[in-house]
């Protein structure tokens, strides 16, 4: 007897077979392309021995990555080869078969022995990363590369490419890296002024000539070195506005006649001596004239400059005093450690530099008379509870001492002025390190440092949560993660939301947990965990907690929602910051940290792990990374002052929000 569920079973079986067949057809196409590539690049079957005809699923092979894509014709999902990383394998031959992998996004064949011209890559329209350096490719610069609309990284260095650099590189508007150094390229460098996102550029070691375009003059001289006839900023100044002049050849010798000999005998001694004397007189005259003109200009401008300087000093001094100064009472500062380090008047008269604006107020760097530097937060118009309750709460915060927490040293509360004093952190904040200075010359934040900072933040928040009073941070975001002189992460602005009824900040909404955003409730420890999960995603993706998606969408997308959609629909590697793609053997660590971040940002609060457990998981993940000394931040200079807005896309650095 036929079961009533048989029709549904038959439909399910048919659906599964149709899905499987569509997958097999596509896999066969990629399989054939990869096997053809293996036949030409590894004829001895020693380097790619795992690639064999008995396995029809290339996604399990060494160096091959796959992702799911929608089939627009059949409305089915299909698995495609999206990444191929085969480095240091001594492979040879041509890469032509790889041009049939139409969904390829990452292609890295560095340090092999491929030769011949680079074939047409116009089919690889999804390609984002192309690394072909340290091979033996020859022929002209591959013009089809400039037709790849999504290309971010291009490295063709250390090959034998010849010809000229095409001006069509302007088409690669998303390009971050362009390395074509150590080839045989000739001619001028085109004016590639459309590459506004270019961060890593190098054309050294070629045979280029002419003037360096102004759009590339911001890169260091090493990016243009070893090109004999190349000139302009940052190299030597061009002669005549073009190339360096080539010394003229000496005129051919003619046989001397009697007149020449007679003339030479008369002027043999006098002429050289006369020439030297004239030259000395000319030089001395020029020097005297120049000195006289300089003295006149100096006297004229110095008088005006000294007057304006006095005005600026008076204005600056009055402004620095006005930073905090209001009507003060006689009680003065309250020092939480019991030791008075300075007087209130000294703090009010100290020179001040604005560091940034946050939810509760504006932060300043204050230099005291004895040379000590402190951070002062001048609070906005906030409502404070009773005096005794306030003192008790501030004492609780002042007792928190941990290597990953910014210590609160003193406070001052009067009717018209409220100040918090803490240690000054010289290396800025995490927001500046992740998003600031995205132009040429930027030093990306490497993976080891990111992992170290994430572990430090987790320890700091876990310490706050596990304190005697079971505190809540309430305002976790990248601008509140400061970096001290040793490169350690320090959590700031903790516990203030439970004391002051300050205004909510749209800037921090991207970090707020759903339950805190919907009904305006105060943050809890579990909502802190959510905010920390968003911070981890910011570290992994390099994106801000809310951002505008590509394609002109004017609506900001929250980072957790975007990460989940990409992980669900695409290959997980699409989530990670492109600046991390240069580092090897970190994929497993990045995926593991991403899983922790997704657990922290669970919609239901009870499904999120406790902060102590999160800290332990990151410690186990980081292993030797955190314990080893890392000096990547030791040389970081003080972050310049600017508004707290590194994520809005405006130029300029983010502030060190203290």
ABEGO torsion letter per residue (X at the ends): XBBAAAAAAAAAAAAAAAAAAAAAAAAAAAAAAAAAAAAAABAAGAAAAABBAABABAAABBGBBBBBBBBAAAGBBBBBBABBBBBGAGBBEBAAAAAABAABABBBABGBABBEBBBBAAABAABABBBABGBABBEBBBAAAAABAABABBBABGBABBEBBBAAAAABAABABBBABGBABBEBBBBBAABAABABBBABGBABBEBBBAAAAABBAAAABGBAABBEOABBBBBGGBBBBBBBBBBBBBBBBAAAAAAAAAAAAAAAAAAAAAAAAAAAAAAAAAAAAAAAAAAAAAAAAAAAAAAAAAAAAAAAAAAABBBBBAAEBBBAAGBBABBAAAAAABBBBBAEBBAAEBBBBBBBAAGBBBBBBBBBBBBBBBAAAAAAAAAAAAABBBAABBBBABBBBBAABBBBBBBBBAAEBAAAAAABGABBGBBBBBAAAAAAAAAAAAAAAAAAAABAAGBBAGBBBAAABBBBAAGBBBBBGBGAAAABBBBBBAAAAAABBAAAAAAGBBBBAAAAAAAAAAAAAAAAAGBBABBBBBGGBABBBBAAAAAAAAAAABBAAAABBAAAAABBGAAAAAAAAAAAAAAAABABAAABBBAAAAAAAAAAAAEAAAABBBAAAAABBBBBBBBBAAAAGBBEBBBBBX
